[in-house]
Amino acid sequence: MLVYGLINSVILALMALGFNLTFGISGVANFAYGAIYIVAGFITWTLIEKLGLPHLVSAAAAIVVIGLFGMFLYKLVLKRIRGLVISEVIATFAVALVALELLRYIGFIGFRYSLPVFIDGSVEILGAYVDIQRLLILALSILVVVAQYLFTHYTKLGLAFRGIAQDEHTSLSLGINPDRIASWSMGIGCSLGAFAAIVILPLGTITVDSGYDVLINALSVCIVGGLGSTFGVIIASFIIGYAQILTATYISSHYTIIVSLVAILVILALKPSGLLGHQKELEERV
Protein backbone atom coordinates (compact mmCIF):
# COMPACT_ATOMS: atom_id res chain seq x y z
CA MET A 1 0.00 0.00 0.00
CA LEU A 2 2.87 2.36 0.75
CA VAL A 3 4.45 1.92 -2.68
CA TYR A 4 1.30 1.83 -4.77
CA GLY A 5 -0.26 4.63 -2.72
CA LEU A 6 2.71 6.82 -3.60
CA ILE A 7 2.45 5.99 -7.29
CA ASN A 8 -1.32 6.47 -7.33
CA SER A 9 -0.90 9.86 -5.66
CA VAL A 10 1.68 10.95 -8.21
CA ILE A 11 -0.62 9.82 -11.04
CA LEU A 12 -3.46 11.93 -9.61
CA ALA A 13 -1.18 14.95 -9.27
CA LEU A 14 0.07 14.63 -12.86
CA MET A 15 -3.53 14.20 -14.02
CA ALA A 16 -4.62 17.43 -12.31
CA LEU A 17 -1.70 19.77 -13.05
CA GLY A 18 -3.00 20.89 -16.44
CA PHE A 19 -6.49 21.64 -15.12
CA ASN A 20 -4.99 23.53 -12.19
CA LEU A 21 -2.63 25.59 -14.36
CA THR A 22 -5.41 26.81 -16.65
CA PHE A 23 -7.67 27.76 -13.75
CA GLY A 24 -4.84 29.38 -11.78
CA ILE A 25 -3.92 31.69 -14.66
CA SER A 26 -7.12 32.38 -16.59
CA GLY A 27 -9.77 31.42 -14.05
CA VAL A 28 -11.37 29.05 -16.59
CA ALA A 29 -12.58 25.71 -15.21
CA ASN A 30 -11.92 23.49 -18.22
CA PHE A 31 -14.58 20.78 -17.97
CA ALA A 32 -13.41 19.40 -21.31
CA TYR A 33 -10.21 18.25 -19.58
CA GLY A 34 -11.19 14.59 -19.25
CA ALA A 35 -12.23 14.40 -22.89
CA ILE A 36 -8.98 16.05 -23.98
CA TYR A 37 -7.07 13.45 -21.96
CA ILE A 38 -8.82 10.58 -23.76
CA VAL A 39 -8.62 12.20 -27.20
CA ALA A 40 -4.85 12.55 -26.74
CA GLY A 41 -4.66 8.82 -26.07
CA PHE A 42 -6.65 7.94 -29.18
CA ILE A 43 -4.61 10.32 -31.35
CA THR A 44 -1.41 8.68 -30.16
CA TRP A 45 -2.87 5.19 -30.71
CA THR A 46 -3.99 6.10 -34.25
CA LEU A 47 -0.62 7.53 -35.21
CA ILE A 48 1.15 4.41 -33.93
CA GLU A 49 -1.23 1.71 -35.15
CA LYS A 50 -2.63 3.19 -38.36
CA LEU A 51 0.22 5.36 -39.65
CA GLY A 52 3.10 3.36 -38.20
CA LEU A 53 4.84 6.35 -36.63
CA PRO A 54 7.33 5.83 -33.78
CA HIS A 55 5.94 5.99 -30.27
CA LEU A 56 7.81 9.15 -29.24
CA VAL A 57 6.93 10.95 -32.49
CA SER A 58 3.26 10.04 -32.08
CA ALA A 59 3.27 11.20 -28.46
CA ALA A 60 4.90 14.53 -29.32
CA ALA A 61 2.46 15.10 -32.19
CA ALA A 62 -0.53 14.39 -29.94
CA ILE A 63 0.72 16.85 -27.30
CA VAL A 64 1.17 19.60 -29.90
CA VAL A 65 -2.21 18.96 -31.54
CA ILE A 66 -4.02 18.99 -28.20
CA GLY A 67 -2.21 22.18 -27.14
CA LEU A 68 -3.24 23.93 -30.37
CA PHE A 69 -6.79 22.70 -29.91
CA GLY A 70 -6.86 24.21 -26.41
CA MET A 71 -5.75 27.60 -27.72
CA PHE A 72 -8.29 27.35 -30.57
CA LEU A 73 -11.06 26.49 -28.09
CA TYR A 74 -10.25 29.55 -26.03
CA LYS A 75 -10.12 31.92 -29.00
CA LEU A 76 -13.26 30.53 -30.63
CA VAL A 77 -15.51 30.01 -27.59
CA LEU A 78 -14.13 30.92 -24.18
CA LYS A 79 -12.85 34.37 -25.11
CA ARG A 80 -16.44 35.45 -25.78
CA ILE A 81 -17.79 34.24 -22.44
CA ARG A 82 -14.78 34.66 -20.17
CA GLY A 83 -15.81 35.70 -16.69
CA LEU A 84 -19.25 34.09 -17.00
CA VAL A 85 -18.45 31.06 -14.85
CA ILE A 86 -21.61 29.08 -15.54
CA SER A 87 -21.30 29.69 -19.26
CA GLU A 88 -17.65 28.55 -19.21
CA VAL A 89 -18.57 25.34 -17.41
CA ILE A 90 -21.48 24.61 -19.76
CA ALA A 91 -19.44 25.37 -22.89
CA THR A 92 -16.42 23.25 -21.93
CA PHE A 93 -18.58 20.38 -20.68
CA ALA A 94 -20.52 20.50 -23.95
CA VAL A 95 -17.23 20.18 -25.83
CA ALA A 96 -16.38 17.17 -23.66
CA LEU A 97 -19.71 15.48 -24.36
CA VAL A 98 -19.40 16.04 -28.10
CA ALA A 99 -15.82 14.74 -28.20
CA LEU A 100 -16.43 11.64 -26.09
CA GLU A 101 -19.71 10.65 -27.73
CA LEU A 102 -18.21 11.24 -31.18
CA LEU A 103 -15.41 8.83 -30.30
CA ARG A 104 -18.00 6.32 -29.19
CA TYR A 105 -20.04 6.84 -32.38
CA ILE A 106 -17.13 6.24 -34.76
CA GLY A 107 -16.24 3.00 -33.00
CA PHE A 108 -13.51 3.70 -30.44
CA ILE A 109 -14.98 1.27 -27.93
CA GLY A 110 -13.70 -2.01 -26.54
CA PHE A 111 -10.54 -3.18 -24.82
CA ARG A 112 -8.27 -3.41 -27.85
CA TYR A 113 -7.15 0.20 -27.61
CA SER A 114 -4.02 0.55 -25.51
CA LEU A 115 -0.72 2.40 -25.72
CA PRO A 116 2.63 0.62 -25.48
CA VAL A 117 4.75 1.22 -22.41
CA PHE A 118 7.89 3.30 -22.87
CA ILE A 119 9.99 0.88 -20.82
CA ASP A 120 8.91 -2.72 -20.21
CA GLY A 121 9.71 -4.76 -17.12
CA SER A 122 9.34 -4.47 -13.36
CA VAL A 123 11.44 -4.11 -10.24
CA GLU A 124 10.90 -5.07 -6.59
CA ILE A 125 10.55 -2.23 -4.09
CA LEU A 126 9.84 -2.97 -0.41
CA GLY A 127 8.54 -6.40 -1.36
CA ALA A 128 6.20 -5.10 -4.06
CA TYR A 129 6.76 -5.57 -7.78
CA VAL A 130 6.39 -2.25 -9.58
CA ASP A 131 6.25 -1.71 -13.33
CA ILE A 132 9.08 0.43 -14.67
CA GLN A 133 6.40 2.47 -16.47
CA ARG A 134 5.04 3.51 -13.06
CA LEU A 135 8.51 4.54 -11.91
CA LEU A 136 8.86 6.51 -15.14
CA ILE A 137 5.61 8.32 -14.31
CA LEU A 138 7.06 9.19 -10.90
CA ALA A 139 10.25 10.61 -12.43
CA LEU A 140 8.41 12.51 -15.19
CA SER A 141 5.96 14.01 -12.70
CA ILE A 142 8.84 15.45 -10.68
CA LEU A 143 10.36 16.84 -13.87
CA VAL A 144 7.05 18.44 -14.87
CA VAL A 145 6.69 20.19 -11.51
CA VAL A 146 10.30 21.45 -11.65
CA ALA A 147 9.91 22.54 -15.28
CA GLN A 148 6.70 24.39 -14.43
CA TYR A 149 8.45 26.25 -11.61
CA LEU A 150 11.39 27.23 -13.82
CA PHE A 151 9.05 28.27 -16.63
CA THR A 152 6.95 30.56 -14.44
CA HIS A 153 9.96 32.15 -12.73
CA TYR A 154 12.58 32.49 -15.46
CA THR A 155 10.80 33.00 -18.79
CA LYS A 156 9.05 36.06 -20.15
CA LEU A 157 5.81 34.19 -20.82
CA GLY A 158 5.96 32.53 -17.41
CA LEU A 159 6.39 35.88 -15.67
CA ALA A 160 3.38 37.17 -17.62
CA PHE A 161 1.47 34.15 -16.32
CA ARG A 162 2.36 35.14 -12.75
CA GLY A 163 1.38 38.75 -13.42
CA ILE A 164 -2.07 37.79 -14.70
CA ALA A 165 -2.54 35.35 -11.81
CA GLN A 166 -1.71 38.09 -9.29
CA ASP A 167 -3.63 41.04 -10.73
CA GLU A 168 -5.08 41.05 -14.23
CA HIS A 169 -5.96 44.75 -14.32
CA THR A 170 -2.50 45.89 -13.23
CA SER A 171 -0.91 43.49 -15.73
CA LEU A 172 -3.07 44.99 -18.47
CA SER A 173 -1.78 48.46 -17.62
CA LEU A 174 1.78 47.12 -18.02
CA GLY A 175 1.11 45.90 -21.55
CA ILE A 176 0.29 42.24 -20.83
CA ASN A 177 -2.62 41.01 -22.94
CA PRO A 178 -4.91 38.94 -20.66
CA ASP A 179 -6.62 37.12 -23.54
CA ARG A 180 -3.29 36.16 -25.10
CA ILE A 181 -2.00 34.83 -21.78
CA ALA A 182 -5.28 33.02 -21.07
CA SER A 183 -5.07 31.41 -24.51
CA TRP A 184 -1.53 30.21 -23.79
CA SER A 185 -2.56 28.91 -20.37
CA MET A 186 -5.40 26.96 -21.99
CA GLY A 187 -3.04 25.51 -24.58
CA ILE A 188 -0.33 24.57 -22.09
CA GLY A 189 -2.90 23.18 -19.64
CA CYS A 190 -4.36 20.95 -22.38
CA SER A 191 -0.84 19.87 -23.39
CA LEU A 192 -0.12 18.85 -19.80
CA GLY A 193 -3.32 16.81 -19.86
CA ALA A 194 -2.21 15.14 -23.08
CA PHE A 195 1.23 14.44 -21.61
CA ALA A 196 -0.37 12.86 -18.55
CA ALA A 197 -2.54 10.67 -20.79
CA ILE A 198 0.37 9.45 -22.87
CA VAL A 199 2.41 8.29 -19.86
CA ILE A 200 -0.51 7.01 -17.73
CA LEU A 201 -2.71 5.26 -20.30
CA PRO A 202 -0.12 2.50 -21.04
CA LEU A 203 -1.01 1.13 -17.58
CA GLY A 204 -4.44 0.11 -18.90
CA THR A 205 -6.73 0.54 -21.88
CA ILE A 206 -8.15 3.66 -23.51
CA THR A 207 -11.89 3.85 -22.94
CA VAL A 208 -14.32 6.66 -23.66
CA ASP A 209 -16.05 6.42 -20.28
CA SER A 210 -12.79 6.92 -18.39
CA GLY A 211 -12.79 10.53 -19.61
CA TYR A 212 -15.47 11.30 -17.04
CA ASP A 213 -13.43 9.60 -14.31
CA VAL A 214 -10.36 11.66 -15.22
CA LEU A 215 -12.38 14.87 -14.95
CA ILE A 216 -13.79 13.85 -11.54
CA ASN A 217 -10.33 12.94 -10.22
CA ALA A 218 -8.77 16.17 -11.50
CA LEU A 219 -11.61 18.22 -10.02
CA SER A 220 -11.41 16.49 -6.64
CA VAL A 221 -7.65 17.00 -6.34
CA CYS A 222 -7.88 20.67 -7.35
CA ILE A 223 -10.93 21.44 -5.17
CA VAL A 224 -9.51 19.70 -2.09
CA GLY A 225 -6.09 21.31 -2.53
CA GLY A 226 -7.48 24.73 -3.45
CA LEU A 227 -8.12 25.72 -7.05
CA GLY A 228 -5.04 27.41 -8.45
CA SER A 229 -2.59 26.17 -5.81
CA THR A 230 0.06 23.79 -7.15
CA PHE A 231 1.28 22.90 -3.66
CA GLY A 232 -2.33 22.28 -2.61
CA VAL A 233 -2.79 19.94 -5.58
CA ILE A 234 0.24 17.90 -4.50
CA ILE A 235 -1.02 17.61 -0.91
CA ALA A 236 -4.54 16.71 -2.02
CA SER A 237 -3.27 14.09 -4.46
CA PHE A 238 -1.54 12.25 -1.62
CA ILE A 239 -4.63 12.40 0.60
CA ILE A 240 -6.97 11.14 -2.12
CA GLY A 241 -4.39 8.78 -3.63
CA TYR A 242 -3.81 6.86 -0.42
CA ALA A 243 -7.53 6.94 0.41
CA GLN A 244 -8.24 5.27 -2.93
CA ILE A 245 -5.62 2.57 -2.34
CA LEU A 246 -7.05 1.84 1.13
CA THR A 247 -10.54 1.65 -0.36
CA ALA A 248 -9.40 -0.70 -3.13
CA THR A 249 -7.55 -2.90 -0.62
CA TYR A 250 -10.16 -3.22 2.11
CA ILE A 251 -13.45 -2.67 0.24
CA SER A 252 -13.34 -2.88 -3.58
CA SER A 253 -11.58 -1.17 -6.48
CA HIS A 254 -15.02 -0.33 -7.91
CA TYR A 255 -15.47 2.26 -5.15
CA THR A 256 -12.27 4.26 -5.72
CA ILE A 257 -14.05 6.90 -7.80
CA ILE A 258 -16.48 7.36 -4.87
CA VAL A 259 -13.51 8.52 -2.78
CA SER A 260 -13.01 11.49 -5.12
CA LEU A 261 -16.70 12.42 -5.00
CA VAL A 262 -16.83 12.15 -1.21
CA ALA A 263 -13.66 14.26 -0.94
CA ILE A 264 -15.32 17.01 -2.98
CA LEU A 265 -18.45 16.96 -0.81
CA VAL A 266 -16.50 16.98 2.46
CA ILE A 267 -14.15 19.84 1.51
CA LEU A 268 -17.00 21.95 0.12
CA ALA A 269 -18.92 21.47 3.37
CA LEU A 270 -15.99 22.17 5.69
CA LYS A 271 -13.68 24.50 3.75
CA PRO A 272 -15.06 25.51 0.34
CA SER A 273 -11.85 27.27 -0.72
CA GLY A 274 -9.79 24.09 -0.27
CA LEU A 275 -6.89 23.28 2.01
CA LEU A 276 -4.72 26.14 0.70
CA GLY A 277 -7.43 28.28 -0.84
CA HIS A 278 -6.83 31.34 1.33
CA GLN A 279 -3.13 31.01 2.13
CA LYS A 280 -1.79 30.27 -1.33
CA GLU A 281 0.98 32.60 -2.39
CA LEU A 282 1.72 33.63 -5.98
CA GLU A 283 4.55 31.09 -6.22
CA GLU A 284 2.14 28.31 -5.23
CA ARG A 285 -0.57 29.39 -7.65
CA VAL A 286 1.68 28.97 -10.67
Secondary structure as the mmCIF struct_conf table of DSSP 4:
data_model
#
loop_
_struct_conf.conf_type_id
_struct_conf.id
_struct_conf.beg_label_comp_id
_struct_conf.beg_label_asym_id
_struct_conf.beg_label_seq_id
_struct_conf.end_label_comp_id
_struct_conf.end_label_asym_id
_struct_conf.end_label_seq_id
HELX_RH_AL_P HELX_RH_AL_P1 LEU A 2 SER A 26
TURN_TY1_P TURN_TY1_P1 PHE A 31 ALA A 32
HELX_RH_AL_P HELX_RH_AL_P2 TYR A 33 GLU A 49
TURN_TY1_P TURN_TY1_P2 LYS A 50 LYS A 50
BEND BEND1 LEU A 51 LEU A 51
HELX_RH_AL_P HELX_RH_AL_P3 HIS A 55 LEU A 73
HELX_RH_PI_P HELX_RH_PI_P1 TYR A 74 LEU A 78
HELX_RH_AL_P HELX_RH_AL_P4 LYS A 79 ILE A 81
TURN_TY1_P TURN_TY1_P3 ARG A 82 GLY A 83
HELX_RH_AL_P HELX_RH_AL_P5 VAL A 85 TYR A 105
TURN_TY1_P TURN_TY1_P4 ILE A 106 GLY A 107
BEND BEND2 GLY A 110 PHE A 111
HELX_LH_PP_P HELX_LH_PP_P1 LEU A 115 VAL A 117
BEND BEND3 PHE A 118 ILE A 119
STRN STRN1 SER A 122 ILE A 125
TURN_TY1_P TURN_TY1_P5 LEU A 126 GLY A 127
STRN STRN2 ALA A 128 ASP A 131
HELX_RH_AL_P HELX_RH_AL_P6 ILE A 132 TYR A 154
BEND BEND4 THR A 155 THR A 155
HELX_RH_AL_P HELX_RH_AL_P7 LYS A 156 GLN A 166
HELX_RH_AL_P HELX_RH_AL_P8 GLU A 168 SER A 173
TURN_TY1_P TURN_TY1_P6 LEU A 174 GLY A 175
HELX_RH_AL_P HELX_RH_AL_P9 PRO A 178 ILE A 200
HELX_RH_3T_P HELX_RH_3T_P1 LEU A 201 LEU A 203
BEND BEND5 GLY A 204 GLY A 204
BEND BEND6 VAL A 208 VAL A 208
TURN_TY1_P TURN_TY1_P7 ASP A 209 ASP A 209
HELX_RH_AL_P HELX_RH_AL_P10 SER A 210 GLY A 225
TURN_TY1_P TURN_TY1_P8 LEU A 227 GLY A 228
HELX_RH_AL_P HELX_RH_AL_P11 THR A 230 TYR A 250
TURN_TY1_P TURN_TY1_P9 ILE A 251 ILE A 251
HELX_RH_3T_P HELX_RH_3T_P2 SER A 253 TYR A 255
HELX_RH_AL_P HELX_RH_AL_P12 THR A 256 LEU A 270
TURN_TY1_P TURN_TY1_P10 PRO A 272 SER A 273
TURN_TY1_P TURN_TY1_P11 LEU A 275 GLN A 279
HELX_RH_AL_P HELX_RH_AL_P13 LEU A 282 ARG A 285
#
